[in-house]
Amino acid sequence: MKIACLGGGPAGLYFAISAKLRNPDHDIQVFERNKADDTFGWGVVLSDETLDNLAQNDPVSAERIREHFAYWDDIAVVHNGVRTTSTGHGFCGIGRMQLLILLQERARELGITLHFETPFEDIDAFVKGFDLVVAADGINSKVRQHFEHIFKPDIDVRACKFVWLGTHQKFNDAFTFIFERTEHGWVWAHAYQFDNDTATFIVECSEATWNAFGFGSMNQDESIAVCERIFADHLDGHALMTNARHIRGSAWINFPRVLCERWSHENVVLMGDASATAHFSIGSGTKLALESAIALADYVESEPTLSAAFERYEAERRLQVLRLQSAARNSTEWFEQVERYLDLDPVQFNYALLTRSQRISHENLRLRDPAWLQSAERWFQQQAGADTDQAPMFAPYTVRGMTLKNRVVVSPMAQYKAVDGCPTDWHFVHYAERAKGGAGLVYTEMTCVTPEGRITPGCPGLYNTEQVAAWKRLTDFVHAETDAKLCMQLGHSGAKGSTQLGWETMDAPLKEGNWPIMAATALPWSPNNALPKAMDRADMNEVRDAFVKAARLAEEAGFDMLEVHAAHGYLLSGFITPLTNHRTDEYGGSLDNRMRYPLEVVKAVREAWPEDKPLSVRISAHDWVGDDGITPDEAVEIAARFKAVGVDLIDVSAGQTSVQAQPVYGRMFQTPFADRIRNDLKIPTMAVGNIYDPDHVNSILMAGRADLVCLARPHLADPYWTLHAAAKIGNDQQSWPKPYYAGRDQLLRLAERDEGLI
């Protein structure tokens, strides 16, 4: 086969080597527009796993690469003058130029023809002249641009500015992150050694800081001089260097995240940064390129046709690439928002940095550096007023006069088992079991403040003495037999009311016996739902007073905490989101107007609820419909307004406000909204949404992304989730019901023996 590799970087060279090893008869030529010794980066980072893959593929080049590696096991974070070091991370670096020289030598040994200073402007000529064309021509791929209508690239230019520099200052002992506060904002560096004499030194900052310094109008020498001044304390007199002299003016750029709908067309296939990029902050771009080169070489040789080889290449490599890109996106966004976290204690800041991509979890950190993690856990517990080194999820939490034994919350979950708004034995057993199960706080499902405010006939209410008595039976039991606290969640269904039970047709009107409903606007929840009445001032007064009455009844029933439900498209949420609030009076239009009535209700509830008991509000922080609905930016403003009227905690959910919503799901997918509100506003938050593992809970808390963590479905599957989680990670200090001690002891023994039964 006659093969052209367009691009002489690691991807193109390593594919050529891999393909030649599999079939020496291939005529393989590599075309590179630059000189053989031109390179515009400094060092590259590879993991031990990638090195092992290279050794299996080509032991000769792998051994030569290993001989030139700089190894380190530590990550150091310098923040607010404190240097924090953790170990067990296992990285290695090599100079990009050295890597290219080694790959060029290996390619020549195998009989591969290398063409340097050879532009490839006529893409069609290559397509016609070769059996296979591998486009490994980088982020700004000409091949990708030529076939843009086929590959359909999606290029997302990220927010921060960065410049790739080098230095002879030594960073032998650790991959080092340095954060410096300057007169124009924060500037930070990613530094790591890649040979005996040289280290990569990437300088990064927000665009606002970049503009304030005037870097855009500086030449490279001026820009480097400013960076040397900023990091003078860390450079020990060494200069910063550039190898991008070919660029006129500033060498600062914004990172482009590249995705392509397709990677192949006829006999052309994209590889490396031409097909997909991963932000430098996770150091995986070269890893992706080399491992993709191995895979494509395998499939070209093993599959019967190029078309079949390309199909398998895309199917199998795309998943791996997307996983790394997801981690890279998380890491990129963390650095873009890093100024939000720079006031954190150095211990928590270091943890947040290490776990930013979600590839490293709490227990993974324990495997890497148990001593450091134990010290961090002890720090977290000390901040909570406890003298222990248990995991963060088992730290106490105090808000107003309520102290929770731990940070695990049983989420509100509709049961649809009430009769005429009154909770039944089902509710008693359901909530009592979860209170016995070890969670610090147990929420009721949304409990409605009027009969007409119920979502379904099976939803509970709190508007008469019979309901108070039923709820008090529960609170009395929980307070007598457990150390859990109970939160009553109050709400009104709005346009989503008078619908069928959850296991019938969701969000569909009753087949008979519907009651009148009302909302901010006379707009049905969906085309199938009933038309609500647009609330007038009298309706608003009536519902506000119903919330106040319900708050007083919740106190009479013995609840420890109260939450007002202002999310998920229910009545108060229907006022907040512009998707369902089309009013033209003082309660519609601007955010101030849309918030007017929800704030009135919450303020009245706060005044009626005891001063020593906490009040939270649940919000939808994202409508998932773009700029037409609530966005995460606006959610911060919404939370700030609730904070101003005495709300103690924001329960941060998202979506369910419109049938048009297109949520982006994933592990902990709503946690970033809680993170932002907590750290921007300095108000406690609760994280919810696809959180199901103790690792998730501990990572969220330890990184300072939320103060409480709410789990729903895990608690449906296992009322004793918290106690089982404690046993799973070897914690024997959680309070079990006394009659269950024998079961606790057996569970702990099984966990200790790791029999996989938990």
Stockholm file with secondary structure:
# STOCKHOLM 1.0

chainA/1-758         MKIACLGGGPAGLYFAISAKLRNPDHDIQVFERNKADDTFGWGVVLSDETLDNLAQNDPVSAERIREHFAYWDDIAVVHNGVRTTSTGHGFCGIGRMQLLILLQERARELGITLHFETPFEDIDAFVKGFDLVVAADGINSKVRQHFEHIFKPDIDVRACKFVWLGTHQKFNDAFTFIFERTEHGWVWAHAYQFDNDTATFIVECSEATWNAFGFGSMNQDESIAVCERIFADHLDGHALMTNARHIRGSAWINFPRVLCERWSHENVVLMGDASATAHFSIGSGTKLALESAIALADYVESEPTLSAAFERYEAERRLQVLRLQSAARNSTEWFEQVERYLDLDPVQFNYALLTRSQRISHENLRLRDPAWLQSAERWFQQQAGADTDQAPMFAPYTVRGMTLKNRVVVSPMAQYKAVDGCPTDWHFVHYAERAKGGAGLVYTEMTCVTPEGRITPGCPGLYNTEQVAAWKRLTDFVHAETDAKLCMQLGHSGAKGSTQLGWETMDAPLKEGNWPIMAATALPWSPNNALPKAMDRADMNEVRDAFVKAARLAEEAGFDMLEVHAAHGYLLSGFITPLTNHRTDEYGGSLDNRMRYPLEVVKAVREAWPEDKPLSVRISAHDWVGDDGITPDEAVEIAARFKAVGVDLIDVSAGQTSVQAQPVYGRMFQTPFADRIRNDLKIPTMAVGNIYDPDHVNSILMAGRADLVCLARPHLADPYWTLHAAAKIGNDQQSWPKPYYAGRDQLLRLAERDEGLI
#=GR chainA/1-758 SS CEEEEECCSHHHHHHHHHHHHHCTTCEEEEECSSCTTCCSCCEEEEEHHHHHHHHHHCHHHHHHHHHTCEEECEEEEEETTEEEEECCCCEEEEEHHHHHHHHHHHHHHTTCEEECSCCCCCHHHHHHHCSEEEECCCTTCHHHHHTHHHHCEEEEEEEEEEEEEEESSCCTTEEEEEEEEETTEEEEEEEEECSSSCEEEEEEECHHHHHHHTGGGSCHHHHHHHHHHHTHHHHTTCCEECSCTTSCSCCCEEEEEEEESCSEETTEEECGGGTCCCCGGGTCHHHHHHHHHHHHHHHHHHSSSHHHHHHHHHHHHHHHHHHHHHHHHHHHHHHHTGGGTTTSCHHHHHHHHHTTTSSSCHHHHHHHCHHHHHHHHHHHHHHTTCCSCCCGGGSCEEETTEEESSSEEECCCCCCCCBTTBCCHHHHHHHHHHHHTTCSEEECCCEESSGGGCSSTTCCBCSSHHHHHHHHHHHHHHHHHCSCEEEEEEECCGGGCSBCCTTSSTTCBCSSCCCCCEESSSCCSSTTSCCCEECCHHHHHHHHHHHHHHHHHHHHHTCSEEEEEECTTSHHHHHHSTTTCCCCSTTSSSHHHHHHHHHHHHHHHHHHSCTTSCEEEEEESCCSSGGGSCCHHHHHHHHHHHHHTTCCEEEEECCCSCTTCCCCCCTTTTHHHHHHHHHHHTCCEEECSSCCSHHHHHHHHHTTSCSEEEESHHHHHCTTHHHHHHHHTTCCCSCCCGGGHHHHHHHHHHHHHTCSCC
#=GC SS_cons         CEEEEECCSHHHHHHHHHHHHHCTTCEEEEECSSCTTCCSCCEEEEEHHHHHHHHHHCHHHHHHHHHTCEEECEEEEEETTEEEEECCCCEEEEEHHHHHHHHHHHHHHTTCEEECSCCCCCHHHHHHHCSEEEECCCTTCHHHHHTHHHHCEEEEEEEEEEEEEEESSCCTTEEEEEEEEETTEEEEEEEEECSSSCEEEEEEECHHHHHHHTGGGSCHHHHHHHHHHHTHHHHTTCCEECSCTTSCSCCCEEEEEEEESCSEETTEEECGGGTCCCCGGGTCHHHHHHHHHHHHHHHHHHSSSHHHHHHHHHHHHHHHHHHHHHHHHHHHHHHHTGGGTTTSCHHHHHHHHHTTTSSSCHHHHHHHCHHHHHHHHHHHHHHTTCCSCCCGGGSCEEETTEEESSSEEECCCCCCCCBTTBCCHHHHHHHHHHHHTTCSEEECCCEESSGGGCSSTTCCBCSSHHHHHHHHHHHHHHHHHCSCEEEEEEECCGGGCSBCCTTSSTTCBCSSCCCCCEESSSCCSSTTSCCCEECCHHHHHHHHHHHHHHHHHHHHHTCSEEEEEECTTSHHHHHHSTTTCCCCSTTSSSHHHHHHHHHHHHHHHHHHSCTTSCEEEEEESCCSSGGGSCCHHHHHHHHHHHHHTTCCEEEEECCCSCTTCCCCCCTTTTHHHHHHHHHHHTCCEEECSSCCSHHHHHHHHHTTSCSEEEESHHHHHCTTHHHHHHHHTTCCCSCCCGGGHHHHHHHHHHHHHTCSCC
//
